[in-house]
Amino acid sequence: MLGASLNKVFDYFKSRWQSSWNYSLWALLIFPLSPLVGAVTLGFVSLITWLKQSRKINRRPLNWGFALLSVLLIVSAGFAQDKTAAFLGLFNLLPFFLLFAAHSALIQTFTQLRQMAWALVIGSMPVAIMGLGQLFLGWSFKFEFVWVVFSWTIRPGGNPPGRIASLFLHANTFAAYLVIVFILSLGLWIEQWRLGIGYWGLSIRGRGAALLYERLRQRLRSVTEGQRSKGERLTASHSPVPFLFLTVAVIANFITLIFTNSRNGWAIAIFACLAYALYQGWRILVGSVAAIVSSILLAAFAPSPVGHIFRWVVPAFFWARLNDDMYPDRPVALMRKTQWEFAWSLAQQHPWTGWGLRSFSNLYRAKMQIPLGHPHNLFLMLSAETGFPSAFLFCGLLAWSLIISVQLLQKSKYINTGDKLIFFSYLLSFVGWILLNTVDVTLFDFRLNTISWLILAAISGVVHRYHEKDRLASHES
């Protein structure tokens, strides 16, 4: 009787969730403001996708790797000193492996990549506005609606004081979120700029004109494919509104990122700008950014009198943050080098199964007498808490995903030139996430963790689809 009732429930959702992807988009749109609603929605979408495409999901080698990793993590938790904390720590990983597997089957096209990027960028704007209001207008409030369905807390002056945190618990976490959104918004902005050159009649001359218009023609063709309805071909909008909105979004997110005062966020955002400039062949922009970065680094670290010369030009807000003059006399235990050395020593003591997830904080407090949530390096943390086999397998799965994605971007003949940019944007955001986790741990913020796994799922889904195309084409030939 119970089984029949459950089947009816599943059939009900199957019949009404035909467009599961649309619900994921709505979840991403509202996610920064209501993590609970976003999580429940994404959970239902994942469930429906598993029910519909379980065979496809089970056949993917990358999912086998995460299944093996799940087993190793469970074994590690079984050997932990504090088993309760270790098994609770699994909830920061195992559910997201399931989310990844489901959405890598759900996301298959470049159109979906664009839609997902747009949802993330639009959803970031209220959070960025709240953050700017927090720092410059003194906003502070605690708002709850229907328990935790909408629960917003803005701390006065930021957290830590003087650094924008908005609805996130800490400025560094907010900076990590902004970096990912900034990379995607910049990719969408460049794409709209390319289209705008043709749409709005901007003058282009020289050898680059033919190439640019060829790219535009291919881009329009890729946009209109998949927008056919009942045999009719639709054309892309000529409106400048998307470009104007993205211009505002890129600027707002970048300014907000600056005032999070996160050195890691600054560095990765600059890295992303340079990567886009190199990808586009904008040599003047590459030189300009390199000159600005060099000036800031010289102001921060060059010996006198060279450093003093550059400090006349570069604001102290930047160079004093880089060389820690803004926060002098910090305890040695709060420095990343100290944390990393301690995490590495823990990993060497228990190399096979680690000390157990969520064990670092208590061990570090006992040693250093300072509370600290994590060692500011995800890969060292996994080595210390779950052992080298789990950490190496995790890194190997990420590395394999990155390698096959880069190969697809370079070699596939099925990707239009216009579609390569959005795929490059996702690769860049994925690399940004990896770099963030070498100097921080984004695992403990539910929103950021979810977005990171969805980005990896989007990349994996598109790669798998186009590898299937390549395989079929080679088989037919």
C-alpha positions in Angstrom: 0.0 0.0 0.0 2.8 2.4 0.9 4.7 1.5 -2.2 1.7 2.2 -4.4 1.2 5.6 -2.7 4.8 6.6 -3.2 4.6 5.6 -6.9 1.6 7.9 -7.3 3.5 10.7 -5.7 6.5 10.1 -8.1 4.1 9.9 -11.1 2.5 13.2 -10.0 5.8 15.0 -10.0 7.0 13.3 -13.2 3.9 14.6 -15.0 4.3 18.1 -13.8 8.0 18.6 -13.8 8.6 18.0 -17.5 10.5 21.3 -17.6 12.7 20.5 -14.6 15.4 22.8 -15.8 13.1 25.9 -15.5 12.7 25.1 -11.8 16.4 24.9 -11.3 16.7 28.4 -12.9 14.1 29.8 -10.5 16.0 28.2 -7.6 19.3 29.8 -8.7 17.6 33.1 -9.1 16.2 33.2 -5.6 19.0 31.2 -4.0 21.0 34.1 -2.5 17.9 35.5 -0.8 16.3 32.2 0.3 18.6 29.3 0.5 15.9 27.1 1.9 13.5 27.6 -1.1 16.4 27.2 -3.5 17.6 24.0 -1.8 14.2 22.4 -1.7 13.6 23.2 -5.3 17.0 21.9 -6.5 16.4 18.8 -4.4 13.1 18.0 -6.1 14.7 18.7 -9.5 17.5 16.3 -8.7 15.1 13.6 -7.5 13.0 13.9 -10.7 16.1 13.8 -12.8 17.4 10.7 -11.1 14.0 9.0 -11.6 14.0 9.9 -15.3 17.6 9.4 -16.2 19.0 6.9 -13.7 20.5 4.7 -16.4 22.3 7.6 -18.0 23.6 8.8 -14.7 24.8 5.4 -13.6 26.8 4.8 -16.8 29.0 7.9 -16.5 32.6 7.2 -15.4 32.9 10.5 -13.5 29.9 9.5 -11.4 31.6 6.2 -10.6 34.6 8.2 -9.3 32.4 10.2 -7.0 30.6 7.0 -5.8 34.0 5.5 -4.9 34.9 8.8 -3.2 31.7 8.6 -1.2 32.6 5.1 0.0 36.1 6.3 1.1 34.6 9.2 3.0 32.2 7.0 4.8 35.0 4.6 5.8 37.1 7.6 7.0 34.2 8.8 9.1 34.0 5.3 10.6 37.6 5.6 11.8 37.3 9.1 13.1 37.9 10.0 16.8 34.6 12.0 16.9 32.4 9.8 14.7 29.3 12.0 15.2 31.0 15.1 13.9 32.6 13.2 11.0 29.3 11.7 9.8 27.7 15.1 10.1 30.5 16.5 8.0 29.6 14.1 5.2 26.5 16.3 4.6 28.9 19.0 3.2 29.9 16.5 0.4 27.7 13.5 -0.3 24.4 15.4 -1.1 26.3 17.6 -3.5 27.7 14.6 -5.3 24.1 13.6 -6.0 23.3 17.1 -7.0 26.2 17.1 -9.4 25.3 13.7 -10.9 21.7 14.7 -11.5 22.4 18.2 -13.0 25.2 16.9 -15.2 22.5 14.8 -16.8 20.0 17.6 -16.9 22.4 20.3 -18.3 23.4 19.5 -21.9 23.4 22.6 -24.1 25.1 26.0 -24.3 21.7 27.6 -24.1 21.3 26.2 -20.6 24.8 27.5 -19.7 23.7 31.0 -20.7 20.4 30.7 -18.8 22.1 29.5 -15.7 24.7 32.4 -15.9 21.9 34.9 -16.3 20.0 33.5 -13.3 23.1 33.8 -11.2 23.9 37.3 -12.3 20.4 38.6 -11.8 20.2 37.0 -8.4 23.4 38.6 -7.3 22.2 42.2 -7.8 20.0 42.4 -4.6 22.8 40.9 -2.5 25.3 43.4 -4.0 23.0 46.3 -3.3 22.4 45.2 0.3 26.2 44.9 0.7 26.9 48.4 -0.6 24.1 49.7 1.7 25.6 47.9 4.6 29.0 49.6 4.2 28.1 53.1 2.9 24.5 53.7 4.2 24.8 51.9 7.5 22.1 49.4 6.8 21.6 46.7 9.4 18.6 44.6 10.0 17.3 41.1 10.8 14.3 40.0 8.8 12.5 36.7 9.0 9.4 35.6 7.0 7.8 32.2 7.7 10.5 31.0 9.9 13.6 30.5 7.7 12.0 30.7 4.3 13.2 34.3 4.0 15.8 35.0 6.7 18.0 38.0 6.1 20.6 39.4 8.5 22.7 42.4 7.7 25.3 43.2 10.4 26.1 46.8 11.0 29.4 47.8 9.3 30.1 44.4 7.8 31.8 41.2 9.1 34.6 41.7 10.0 33.9 45.4 10.6 34.6 47.6 7.6 34.3 44.7 5.1 31.1 44.0 3.1 29.5 40.7 4.0 25.9 41.4 2.9 23.7 38.4 3.6 26.7 36.1 3.9 28.3 35.2 7.2 31.8 36.6 6.4 33.3 38.9 3.9 35.6 36.2 2.5 32.6 34.0 1.7 30.8 36.8 0.0 33.9 37.6 -2.0 34.1 34.0 -3.2 30.5 34.2 -4.3 31.1 37.6 -6.0 34.1 36.2 -7.9 32.2 33.4 -9.5 29.3 35.7 -10.4 31.7 38.4 -11.7 33.4 35.9 -14.0 30.1 34.7 -15.5 28.7 38.3 -15.8 31.9 39.4 -17.6 31.6 36.5 -20.0 28.0 37.4 -20.8 28.9 41.1 -21.1 31.6 40.3 -23.7 29.2 38.1 -25.6 26.6 40.9 -25.7 29.3 43.4 -26.7 30.2 41.2 -29.7 26.5 41.1 -30.7 26.2 44.8 -30.2 28.9 45.6 -32.6 26.8 44.1 -35.4 23.4 45.2 -34.1 24.1 48.8 -33.3 26.4 49.5 -36.3 29.6 50.3 -34.5 32.4 50.8 -37.0 34.9 48.0 -37.5 37.6 48.1 -40.0 40.6 46.1 -41.1 41.2 42.3 -41.2 39.3 41.8 -37.9 36.0 42.9 -39.4 35.5 39.8 -41.5 36.4 37.6 -38.6 34.1 39.4 -36.2 31.2 39.4 -38.5 31.7 35.7 -39.2 31.7 35.1 -35.5 28.5 37.1 -35.2 26.9 35.1 -38.0 27.8 31.9 -36.3 26.6 33.3 -32.9 23.2 34.3 -34.4 22.9 30.8 -35.9 23.6 29.2 -32.6 21.1 31.5 -30.8 18.3 30.8 -33.3 18.9 27.0 -33.2 16.8 25.7 -30.4 14.5 28.7 -30.5 12.3 27.2 -33.2 8.7 26.7 -32.4 6.4 24.9 -34.7 8.8 25.3 -37.6 9.3 29.0 -37.2 12.8 30.5 -36.7 13.0 33.3 -34.2 15.7 35.9 -34.3 17.7 37.3 -31.4 16.6 40.5 -29.8 18.3 43.7 -31.0 17.6 45.4 -27.7 20.6 47.0 -25.9 18.9 46.4 -22.6 20.8 43.1 -21.8 24.1 44.8 -22.5 23.2 47.8 -20.3 22.1 45.6 -17.5 25.2 43.4 -17.7 27.4 46.6 -17.7 25.7 47.7 -14.4 26.0 44.1 -13.0 29.7 43.8 -13.8 30.5 47.2 -12.3 28.3 46.7 -9.2 29.8 43.2 -8.5 33.4 44.4 -9.1 32.9 47.4 -6.8 31.3 45.3 -4.1 34.1 42.7 -4.5 36.7 45.5 -3.9 35.0 46.5 -0.6 34.9 42.9 0.7 38.6 43.7 1.2 39.5 40.1 0.2 42.9 39.8 -1.3 42.0 36.4 -2.7 39.0 37.8 -4.4 41.0 40.7 -5.9 43.7 38.4 -7.2 41.2 35.9 -8.9 39.1 38.7 -10.4 42.3 40.3 -11.9 43.3 36.8 -13.1 39.9 36.4 -14.8 40.2 39.8 -16.5 43.6 38.9 -17.9 42.3 35.5 -19.0 39.4 37.1 -20.9 41.7 39.7 -22.4 44.1 37.0 -23.6 41.3 34.9 -24.9 39.9 37.9 -26.9 43.3 39.0 -28.1 43.0 42.4 -26.4 46.8 43.1 -26.0 46.4 46.7 -24.9 44.1 45.6 -22.0 46.5 42.9 -21.0 49.3 45.5 -20.8 47.1 47.9 -18.9 46.0 45.4 -16.3 49.6 44.1 -15.9 50.8 47.7 -15.4 48.2 48.3 -12.7 48.9 45.1 -10.9 52.6 45.7 -11.0 52.2 49.2 -9.5 50.1 47.8 -6.7 52.6 45.0 -6.0 55.5 47.4 -6.0 53.7 49.8 -3.7 53.0 46.9 -1.3 56.3 45.0 -1.4 59.1 47.0 -3.1 61.9 48.3 -0.8 62.3 52.0 -0.2 62.5 54.3 -2.0 60.8 52.5 -4.9 57.9 51.4 -2.8 57.3 55.0 -1.5 57.2 56.3 -5.1 54.4 54.0 -6.0 52.5 54.6 -2.8 52.1 58.2 -3.9 49.9 56.8 -6.7 48.4 53.6 -5.4 45.8 54.1 -2.6 46.8 52.6 0.8 43.5 50.7 0.7 45.1 48.2 -1.7 48.8 48.0 -0.9 48.3 48.1 2.9 45.8 45.2 2.7 48.2 43.2 0.5 51.2 43.5 2.8 49.1 43.3 6.0 50.0 46.9 7.1 46.3 47.4 7.5 46.1 44.6 10.1 49.4 44.6 11.9 50.4 42.3 14.8 48.1 39.5 13.8 48.6 36.3 15.9 50.9 33.8 14.2 48.1 31.1 14.7 45.8 33.1 12.4 48.3 33.2 9.5 47.7 30.7 6.7 51.2 29.4 6.7 50.8 28.2 10.3 47.4 26.6 9.6 48.7 24.8 6.5 51.7 23.4 8.3 49.5 22.1 11.1 47.0 20.5 8.6 49.9 18.9 6.8 51.3 17.5 10.1 47.9 16.0 10.9 47.7 14.4 7.4 51.1 12.8 7.9 50.1 11.4 11.3 46.9 9.6 9.9 47.6 9.3 6.2 45.1 6.7 5.3 41.8 7.7 6.9 42.6 11.1 8.4 41.2 12.4 11.7 37.6 12.7 10.6 35.7 15.4 9.0 35.2 18.6 11.1 38.1 17.5 13.4 40.5 20.3 12.4 38.8 23.0 14.5 39.0 21.2 17.8 42.6 19.9 17.2 43.8 23.4 16.2 42.1 25.0 19.3 43.7 22.5 21.5 47.1 23.2 20.0 47.0 27.0 19.5 44.3 28.1 21.9 42.6 30.0 19.1 39.2 29.0 17.6 39.5 28.4 13.8 36.9 26.7 11.6 39.2 25.4 8.9 42.8 25.6 7.6 42.0 27.9 4.6 42.9 25.2 2.1 40.3 22.7 1.0 42.8 20.1 -0.3 45.0 20.2 2.9 41.8 20.0 5.0 40.6 16.9 3.2 44.1 15.3 3.5 44.1 15.9 7.2 40.5 15.0 7.9 39.8 12.2 5.4 43.3 10.9 4.5 45.4 11.0 1.4 43.5 8.4 -0.7 40.2 10.4 -0.5 42.0 13.7 -1.0 43.9 12.5 -4.1 40.8 10.9 -5.6 38.9 14.2 -5.1 41.7 16.2 -6.7 42.0 13.6 -9.5 38.3 13.9 -10.3 38.5 17.7 -10.5 41.7 17.6 -12.6 40.2 15.1 -15.0 37.1 17.3 -15.4 39.3 20.3 -16.1 41.5 18.4 -18.6 38.7 17.0 -20.7 36.9 20.4 -20.7 40.0 22.2 -22.0 40.4 19.5 -24.6 36.8 20.0 -25.7 37.3 23.7 -26.0 40.4 23.3 -28.1 39.5 20.4 -30.4 35.8 19.9 -30.8 34.5 20.7 -34.3 30.9 20.8 -33.1 31.2 24.0 -31.0 30.4 27.2 -32.8 32.8 30.1 -32.2 30.1 32.0 -30.4 29.4 29.2 -28.0 33.1 28.8 -27.0 33.0 32.0 -25.0 30.3 30.9 -22.6 32.0 27.6 -22.1 35.3 29.4 -21.5 33.5 31.5 -18.9 32.4 28.4 -17.0 35.9 26.9 -17.2 37.3 30.1 -15.9 34.8 30.2 -13.0 35.7 26.6 -12.2 39.4 27.5 -12.2 38.6 30.5 -10.0 36.8 28.1 -7.6 39.9 25.8 -7.4 42.1 28.8 -6.7 39.8 30.1 -4.0 40.0 26.7 -2.3 43.8 26.8 -2.2 43.6 29.8 0.1 40.2 29.3 1.7 37.4 26.7 2.1 34.1 27.4 0.4 32.6 24.1 1.5 30.8 25.4 4.6 28.6 28.0 3.0 25.6 26.2 1.6 24.9 28.7 -1.2 28.4 28.9 -2.4 28.9 25.1 -2.2 25.8 24.5 -4.2 26.6 27.0 -6.9 30.1 25.5 -7.2 28.9 22.0 -7.8 26.3 23.2 -10.3 29.0 24.9 -12.3 31.0 21.7 -12.4 27.8 19.8 -13.3 27.1 22.2 -16.2 30.6 21.8 -17.5 30.5 18.0 -17.2 27.1 17.7 -18.8 28.1 19.7 -21.9 31.4 17.8 -22.2 29.7 14.4 -22.0 27.2 15.4 -24.6 29.8 16.6 -27.1 32.1 13.7 -26.5 29.1 11.4 -27.4 28.8 13.4 -30.6 32.5 13.0 -31.4 32.3 9.3 -30.6 29.2 8.7 -32.8 30.8 10.7 -35.7 34.1 8.7 -35.5 32.1 5.5 -35.4 30.0 6.4 -38.5 33.1 7.5 -40.4 
